Amino acid sequence: MGTLEKAGIIERTRVDGHTEYVLTTAGRELVPTLESLACWGKSWLPATLSDDRADPDLIMWDMHRRMDLERLPDTRTVIEFEFPDRPEAMQRRWLVGDRAGMEMCITDPGYEVDLLVRTDSRTIILVWYGDIPLREAIDQGSIRLHGPGALCRDFPGWLQLNPIAGVPRQRA
């Protein structure tokens, strides 16, 4: 039993033969406090993202949970993300889904790619947390989209950035 489970913040359940963790009532009541702390940190602490801490896997996991599924095409859509600055085994990640749900894959899911998103680790993190606007990163070429024009055009609308993305940093 882990610390959060012992504290009564999460509980372990079995779903379709695998373990899932869900928030308890106490855990759900803690969410606004954690969100407030995250907003305070974004606002008042300096942005100190170093290249060795720029790991896009956490962003990809968060991203797959925050896609606006209603804005996706009607059929399965495969988005490949390429991070040329990462070690070879970590350069590619995929989001595969449709309006019913989205999955993140760390290995090639075997489907034809509909949209390729090419960027570096640092840029995707800065965009995800709102330090660089997504449209600006695309317009400046920090994020390059390759695929049909309609998918490239619609892609920014699919992403619901991290909730703290809209929190401005205070300048001392």
C-alpha positions as CSV (number, residue, x, y, z in Angstrom):
1,M,0.0,0.0,0.0
2,G,1.4,3.3,-1.1
3,T,1.6,6.6,0.9
4,L,-1.4,8.2,-0.9
5,E,-3.4,5.1,-0.4
6,K,-2.6,5.0,3.3
7,A,-3.5,8.6,3.6
8,G,-6.9,7.9,2.1
9,I,-6.3,10.2,-1.0
10,I,-6.6,7.4,-3.6
11,E,-7.9,3.9,-3.6
12,R,-6.9,1.0,-5.8
13,T,-9.6,-0.8,-7.9
14,R,-9.5,-3.5,-10.5
15,V,-11.0,-2.8,-13.9
16,D,-11.0,-5.3,-16.7
17,G,-8.2,-7.2,-15.1
18,H,-5.8,-4.3,-14.4
19,T,-5.3,-2.0,-11.5
20,E,-6.5,1.6,-11.6
21,Y,-6.2,4.3,-8.9
22,V,-9.1,6.7,-8.3
23,L,-9.4,9.7,-6.0
24,T,-11.4,9.2,-2.8
25,T,-13.7,12.0,-1.5
26,A,-10.7,13.3,0.4
27,G,-8.6,13.2,-2.8
28,R,-11.2,15.1,-4.8
29,E,-11.4,17.8,-2.1
30,L,-7.6,18.2,-2.3
31,V,-7.7,19.0,-6.0
32,P,-8.5,22.7,-5.7
33,T,-5.7,23.2,-3.2
34,L,-3.2,21.5,-5.5
35,E,-4.4,23.5,-8.4
36,S,-4.1,26.7,-6.4
37,L,-0.5,25.8,-5.4
38,A,0.3,25.0,-9.1
39,C,-1.1,28.4,-10.1
40,W,0.9,30.2,-7.4
41,G,4.1,28.4,-8.4
42,K,3.6,29.3,-12.1
43,S,2.9,32.9,-11.1
44,W,5.7,33.5,-8.6
45,L,8.5,31.0,-9.1
46,P,11.0,31.6,-11.9
47,A,10.8,29.3,-15.0
48,T,13.9,27.2,-14.6
49,L,13.4,24.4,-17.2
50,S,16.8,23.0,-18.0
51,D,17.5,20.8,-21.0
52,D,18.2,17.8,-18.8
53,R,14.8,18.1,-17.1
54,A,12.8,18.7,-20.4
55,D,11.1,15.3,-20.5
56,P,8.1,15.3,-22.8
57,D,6.6,12.0,-21.7
58,L,4.8,13.6,-18.8
59,I,3.4,16.2,-21.1
60,M,2.3,13.5,-23.6
61,W,0.5,11.7,-20.8
62,D,-1.2,14.9,-19.7
63,M,-2.0,15.8,-23.3
64,H,-3.7,12.5,-24.1
65,R,-6.1,13.1,-21.2
66,R,-6.8,16.7,-22.2
67,M,-7.7,16.4,-25.9
68,D,-11.0,18.0,-26.9
69,L,-12.4,14.8,-28.3
70,E,-15.5,16.5,-29.7
71,R,-13.2,18.5,-32.1
72,L,-11.4,15.5,-33.4
73,P,-12.3,14.0,-36.8
74,D,-15.1,11.3,-36.8
75,T,-12.6,8.5,-37.5
76,R,-9.5,7.2,-35.7
77,T,-6.8,9.8,-35.8
78,V,-3.1,9.0,-35.3
79,I,-0.8,11.9,-34.2
80,E,2.9,11.1,-34.1
81,F,5.1,13.4,-32.1
82,E,8.8,13.5,-33.0
83,F,11.3,14.9,-30.6
84,P,14.7,14.9,-32.4
85,D,16.5,16.1,-29.3
86,R,15.7,12.9,-27.3
87,P,17.6,9.6,-27.3
88,E,16.5,7.4,-30.2
89,A,14.2,5.2,-28.1
90,M,12.4,8.2,-26.8
91,Q,12.1,10.3,-30.0
92,R,8.6,9.2,-31.0
93,R,5.3,9.1,-29.2
94,W,1.8,8.7,-30.6
95,L,-1.6,9.8,-29.6
96,V,-4.3,7.6,-31.1
97,G,-8.0,8.2,-30.7
98,D,-11.3,9.4,-31.9
99,R,-14.3,11.1,-30.3
100,A,-14.7,8.2,-27.9
101,G,-11.3,8.5,-26.3
102,M,-7.5,8.9,-26.8
103,E,-4.6,6.7,-26.0
104,M,-0.9,7.5,-25.7
105,C,1.6,5.0,-27.2
106,I,5.3,4.8,-26.6
107,T,5.7,2.2,-29.4
108,D,4.5,2.5,-32.9
109,P,0.7,1.5,-32.8
110,G,0.9,0.2,-36.3
111,Y,-1.6,2.6,-37.9
112,E,-0.9,5.1,-40.7
113,V,0.0,8.5,-39.2
114,D,-2.5,11.2,-40.0
115,L,-0.5,14.1,-38.5
116,L,3.2,14.5,-37.6
117,V,4.1,17.0,-35.0
118,R,7.9,17.7,-35.0
119,T,9.3,19.8,-32.1
120,D,11.9,19.7,-29.4
121,S,11.3,18.7,-25.8
122,R,11.8,22.1,-24.3
123,T,9.3,23.7,-26.8
124,I,6.4,21.3,-26.1
125,I,6.8,21.8,-22.4
126,L,6.9,25.6,-22.6
127,V,3.8,25.5,-24.8
128,W,2.0,23.1,-22.6
129,Y,2.5,25.3,-19.5
130,G,1.6,28.5,-21.4
131,D,5.1,30.1,-21.5
132,I,4.9,30.1,-25.3
133,P,1.6,30.4,-27.1
134,L,1.0,27.3,-29.3
135,R,0.1,29.4,-32.4
136,E,3.3,31.4,-31.9
137,A,5.4,28.2,-31.8
138,I,3.8,26.9,-35.0
139,D,4.1,30.3,-36.8
140,Q,7.8,30.6,-35.8
141,G,8.5,27.0,-36.8
142,S,9.4,25.7,-33.3
143,I,6.6,23.2,-33.8
144,R,6.2,21.9,-37.4
145,L,3.0,20.1,-38.5
146,H,3.1,17.7,-41.4
147,G,-0.2,16.3,-42.8
148,P,-3.3,17.3,-44.6
149,G,-4.1,21.0,-44.4
150,A,-7.3,20.5,-42.5
151,L,-5.6,18.5,-39.8
152,C,-2.8,20.9,-39.5
153,R,-5.3,23.8,-39.2
154,D,-7.5,22.0,-36.7
155,F,-4.8,20.6,-34.5
156,P,-4.4,23.6,-32.1
157,G,-8.1,23.4,-31.3
158,W,-7.8,19.8,-30.2
159,L,-5.4,20.6,-27.4
160,Q,-6.7,21.8,-24.1
161,L,-3.5,23.0,-22.5
162,N,-2.6,22.5,-18.9
163,P,-4.9,24.4,-16.6
164,I,-2.1,26.6,-15.4
165,A,-1.2,27.7,-19.0
166,G,-3.3,30.8,-18.7
167,V,-1.7,31.9,-15.4
168,P,0.8,34.7,-16.1
169,R,4.2,34.8,-14.6
170,Q,4.8,37.8,-12.3
171,R,7.8,39.9,-13.3
172,A,9.9,41.1,-10.4
